[in-house]
């Protein structure tokens, strides 16, 4: 029997209504015209503000400390491809390009980012690519100013002309390559250069890293109170002047980590960089931004009886763990989905005042749904990629005591 629809009645076939409904953007532009474009732009600007903030935090967060230290705006592009860096021009400012060189069996070679097209066709055993190396910068002659983090090498920075100090921090080579083994030598090595920049001139600063971890370099011998430290067996006398700075550290949060002034052993280089030593009897304190990896490396190097220093460093490492989480694709995906959802709702709210009350009443529930779905997806992803990270959060079942 045919289904007759009386005038003024609505069809119960919701699928047909859904198929005949025009696309969201087409619908609102047909109804509201140019007013819809204005409402869409305003709603998108508000809805995607968290995504833009996340991008700024992850991509541009290395610049604020450098800008404050230099007193002017600075443009920094870390992790540059070799081809892109060669095409950089100074413009109206001076251009500083920092390139690190590492030792190999074939001589010195550039330290490149892992996905640089120059590396295509190179043997998989080639290990000369950026891991955890970081480049810092400050004005020369101002030892009280902190080094601001520029990022991973190679780095291009557009700066005012003048004298500068460039600092590169990387992990030190170890005699024992076991992952579970405690480092014997001090885990961080620094290299310094002093470039002079001229206006509208490109200056390439090549910094050799003779003790690059993975470049086949000899480990740096550690000197304690009584001479060489054997097998990393640090004593209380060796760390007497070292630990107080870590136990009373005053961290200043920065977008890249923590601004700290921590004592570090002085590196004494020998001829051809064979037999170099890190002297715990001569400490130097260089204020700079510390990353999570650097803090974790020093914490793992300290002996177990350095309870207070290890606890302070562990607390800082845990606080910086959120930085790595915010850099992942998961946070970008959640921010993008939420931005698309609230762009639609915000546009309808601005164009249709009648729907405004309904939209505001539904907003908290949709936010909660997005949060719950995000947590579930994150837990499933963590379980598939790293089951131990999820299983460690579950309460342990201990046997009942008699």
C-alpha positions in Angstrom: 0.0 0.0 0.0 1.3 3.4 -0.9 2.2 5.7 1.9 0.4 9.0 1.6 1.8 12.1 3.2 -0.7 14.7 4.1 0.1 18.4 3.6 2.1 19.8 6.5 3.2 16.4 7.7 6.8 15.2 7.6 8.2 12.0 6.2 9.4 9.4 8.7 12.2 8.3 6.3 15.2 9.9 8.1 17.6 8.3 5.7 16.0 10.1 2.7 16.1 13.4 4.6 19.8 12.8 5.4 20.6 12.1 1.8 18.8 15.1 0.5 20.4 17.4 3.1 23.0 19.6 1.5 26.6 19.8 2.7 27.1 22.0 5.8 29.0 24.8 4.1 26.8 24.8 1.0 23.7 24.9 3.3 24.8 27.9 5.4 26.0 29.9 2.4 22.7 29.3 0.6 20.8 30.5 3.6 22.9 33.4 4.9 25.1 34.5 2.0 28.1 36.7 2.8 27.2 36.7 6.5 28.0 33.0 6.7 31.6 33.6 5.6 32.1 36.1 8.5 30.6 33.8 11.0 32.7 30.9 9.8 35.9 32.9 10.0 35.2 34.0 13.6 34.1 30.5 14.7 37.2 28.9 13.1 39.6 31.4 14.7 38.2 30.6 18.2 37.9 26.8 17.6 41.4 26.3 16.2 43.1 28.6 18.8 44.2 25.5 20.8 45.7 23.9 17.7 47.6 27.1 16.9 48.8 27.3 20.5 50.0 23.7 20.4 51.9 24.4 17.1 53.5 27.5 18.6 54.5 25.6 21.7 56.1 22.8 19.8 57.7 24.6 16.8 58.4 28.1 18.0 59.1 27.5 21.7 62.9 27.8 21.3 62.8 31.5 20.5 61.5 33.3 23.7 64.6 32.9 25.8 66.9 33.8 23.0 64.8 36.9 22.2 64.9 38.1 25.8 68.6 37.5 26.1 69.4 39.4 22.9 66.8 42.1 23.4 65.5 41.8 19.8 63.5 39.5 17.6 65.3 36.3 16.4 64.3 33.9 13.7 65.5 30.4 14.3 65.1 27.3 12.0 66.6 24.2 13.6 67.1 20.8 12.1 67.6 22.2 8.6 68.2 20.1 5.5 71.5 20.7 3.9 69.9 21.9 0.6 67.6 24.3 2.5 70.3 25.7 4.6 72.5 26.4 1.6 69.7 28.5 0.1 69.2 30.6 3.2 70.0 34.3 2.7 70.7 36.9 5.5 68.3 39.6 4.3 68.4 42.7 6.4 70.1 41.0 9.3 73.1 38.7 9.9 72.7 35.0 9.2 74.4 32.5 11.5 74.5 28.9 10.3 75.7 26.3 12.8 77.0 23.0 11.3 78.4 20.3 13.4 81.2 17.9 12.2 81.8 14.5 13.6 84.8 12.1 13.2 84.6 9.1 11.0 87.0 6.6 9.5 86.9 8.7 6.3 87.6 12.0 8.1 85.2 14.7 9.4 81.7 14.6 8.1 78.6 16.8 8.6 76.2 15.8 11.3 72.8 15.8 9.4 69.3 15.2 10.5 68.1 11.7 10.0 65.7 12.3 7.1 67.9 14.7 5.1 67.7 13.8 1.4 71.6 14.0 1.3 71.6 10.8 3.3 69.6 8.8 0.7 71.7 6.0 -0.6 74.0 6.0 2.4 74.7 2.7 4.0 72.4 1.9 6.9 75.4 1.4 9.1 76.2 5.1 8.9 75.3 6.6 12.3 76.3 10.3 11.7 72.9 11.9 12.2 71.4 14.1 14.8 70.1 12.3 17.9 70.0 14.5 21.0 72.6 17.2 20.1 71.4 20.7 20.9 72.8 24.1 19.9 72.7 27.1 22.3 73.5 30.8 21.7 74.3 34.0 23.7 76.1 37.3 23.3 79.8 37.1 23.8 81.3 38.7 26.9 78.2 38.3 29.0 79.0 35.3 31.2 76.0 35.9 33.4 73.5 35.7 30.6 72.0 32.2 30.0 72.6 30.3 26.8 69.3 30.2 24.9 68.3 27.0 23.1 68.3 27.2 19.3 67.5 23.5 18.6 69.0 20.5 16.9 71.7 21.1 14.3 72.1 22.1 11.6 70.6 25.5 12.7 70.0 28.7 10.8 69.5 31.9 12.9 68.8 35.4 11.7 70.4 37.7 14.3 71.7 41.2 14.8 75.4 41.7 13.9 77.8 41.2 16.8 80.0 38.8 18.7 78.4 35.6 19.9 79.1 32.4 21.8 77.7 29.1 20.4 77.5 26.1 22.6 76.8 22.5 21.5 75.8 19.9 24.0 75.8 16.2 23.1 76.1 12.8 24.9 79.6 11.5 25.7 80.8 8.2 24.4 80.8 5.4 26.9 83.0 2.3 27.2 80.0 0.1 27.9 77.3 0.3 25.3 74.8 -1.8 27.3 71.5 0.0 27.7 71.2 -1.0 31.4 74.8 -0.1 32.2 75.4 3.1 34.2 77.6 5.6 32.4 81.1 5.6 33.7 82.2 9.0 32.4 80.2 12.2 32.8 77.4 11.8 30.3 77.5 15.2 28.6 80.1 16.9 26.5 80.2 20.5 25.3 81.9 22.3 22.5 82.1 26.1 22.1 82.7 28.5 19.2 82.9 32.3 19.0 81.6 33.5 15.7 81.5 37.2 14.7 78.6 38.2 12.6 78.4 41.1 10.1 75.2 42.7 8.9 73.7 41.2 5.7 76.4 38.5 5.6 76.0 34.7 6.0 78.4 33.2 8.5 78.8 29.4 8.6 80.1 28.2 12.0 81.5 24.7 11.8 81.9 23.1 15.2 83.8 19.8 15.4 82.6 17.3 18.0 85.6 15.1 18.6 83.8 13.1 21.3 80.6 12.6 19.3 78.8 9.6 20.7 78.7 7.0 17.9 81.6 8.5 16.0 84.2 6.0 17.2 85.7 8.4 19.7 87.5 7.3 22.9 85.6 7.7 26.1 86.5 10.7 28.3 88.3 9.7 31.5 86.7 10.9 34.7 88.9 12.5 37.4 87.8 12.5 41.0 89.3 13.7 44.3 92.0 11.0 44.3 92.6 10.8 40.5 91.0 8.7 37.8 87.7 7.1 38.8 87.7 3.4 38.0 84.6 1.9 36.4 82.4 4.8 37.4 82.8 4.0 41.2 82.1 7.6 42.4 82.7 8.3 46.1 81.4 11.0 48.4 84.7 12.8 48.1 84.5 12.9 44.3 81.0 14.5 44.4 81.5 16.7 47.5 81.6 19.9 45.4 79.3 18.6 42.7 76.2 17.5 44.5 75.3 20.7 46.4 74.4 22.5 43.2 72.0 19.8 42.2 70.4 19.4 45.6 69.7 23.2 45.8 68.9 23.7 42.2 66.3 26.5 41.4 64.7 25.7 38.1 63.0 28.4 36.0 60.5 26.9 33.6 60.9 27.8 29.9 59.1 26.6 26.8 62.0 24.3 26.0 62.7 22.9 29.5 64.2 24.5 32.6 66.7 27.3 32.9 69.3 26.1 35.4 72.8 26.9 36.6 74.3 23.5 37.4 77.9 22.7 38.0 79.6 20.4 35.4 83.1 19.0 35.2 85.7 20.9 33.1 86.8 19.0 30.0 90.5 19.0 29.5 91.4 18.0 25.9 94.6 16.3 25.0 96.5 16.1 21.7 94.4 14.5 18.9 91.7 14.1 21.6 93.1 10.9 23.0 93.2 10.7 26.8 90.9 13.7 27.4 89.5 13.9 30.9 86.5 15.4 32.7 87.8 16.9 36.0 85.3 16.9 38.9 87.8 19.0 40.9 87.4 21.9 38.5 83.7 22.6 38.0 82.1 25.2 35.7 78.6 26.6 36.0 77.1 27.7 32.7 73.5 28.9 32.9 71.4 27.4 30.0 68.2 25.7 29.2 68.3 22.0 30.1 66.3 19.5 28.2 64.6 16.4 29.6 67.1 14.0 28.0 70.0 16.0 29.6 68.5 16.0 33.0 67.8 12.3 32.8 71.3 11.5 31.6 72.9 13.2 34.6 70.4 11.6 37.0 71.2 8.1 35.7 74.9 8.8 36.0 74.7 9.8 39.7 75.2 6.9 42.2 72.2 5.6 44.2 73.4 7.2 47.5 73.0 10.7 46.0 69.4 10.5 47.0 68.5 14.2 47.2 70.1 15.1 43.9 68.6 12.2 42.1 65.1 13.0 43.5 65.4 16.6 42.4 66.4 15.6 38.9 63.7 12.9 38.7 61.1 15.5 39.6 62.2 17.8 36.8 62.3 14.9 34.3 58.8 13.9 35.2 57.5 17.5 34.8 59.1 17.7 31.3 57.5 14.4 30.2 54.4 16.4 29.3 56.4 18.3 26.7 57.1 15.1 24.8 53.5 14.1 25.0 52.4 17.4 23.5 54.8 17.0 20.6 53.1 13.8 19.4 50.6 13.4 16.6 47.9 12.4 19.1 47.5 15.9 20.6 47.5 17.4 17.1 44.7 15.0 16.0 42.6 15.8 19.1 43.0 19.5 18.6 42.1 19.3 14.9 39.0 17.2 15.6 37.8 19.5 18.3 38.5 22.5 16.1 36.3 21.1 13.3 33.5 20.2 15.7 33.4 23.6 17.4 33.8 25.5 14.1 30.5 24.0 12.9 28.8 24.7 16.2 30.1 28.2 16.5 29.1 29.1 13.0 25.5 27.9 13.6 25.4 29.7 17.0 26.4 33.1 15.4 24.0 32.7 12.4 20.9 31.2 14.2 20.1 32.7 17.6 17.3 30.2 18.0 19.8 27.3 18.1 22.1 29.2 20.4 20.6 27.8 23.6 20.7 24.2 22.2 24.3 24.6 21.1 25.4 25.9 24.5 23.6 23.1 26.3 25.2 20.4 24.1 28.8 21.8 24.2 29.8 20.3 27.6 28.5 16.8 26.6 30.4 16.9 23.3 33.6 18.1 25.0 33.2 15.2 27.4 32.7 12.7 24.5 35.8 14.0 22.7 37.8 13.7 25.8 36.7 10.2 26.6 37.1 8.9 23.0 40.6 10.5 23.0 41.6 8.8 26.2 40.4 5.4 24.9 42.2 5.8 21.6 45.4 6.9 23.4 45.2 3.9 25.8 44.7 1.5 22.9 47.6 3.0 21.0 49.9 2.9 24.0 49.0 -0.8 24.6 49.7 -1.8 21.0 53.0 0.1 20.9 54.2 -0.2 24.5 52.1 -2.6 26.6 54.3 -2.1 29.7 53.4 1.6 29.9 49.7 0.7 30.4 50.2 -2.4 32.5 52.4 -0.4 34.9 49.4 1.8 35.7 47.2 -1.2 36.9 47.2 -1.9 40.6 49.5 -4.8 41.4 48.0 -7.9 43.0 49.9 -8.6 46.1 49.5 -11.8 48.0 47.5 -11.4 51.2 49.5 -11.4 54.4 48.7 -14.2 56.8 
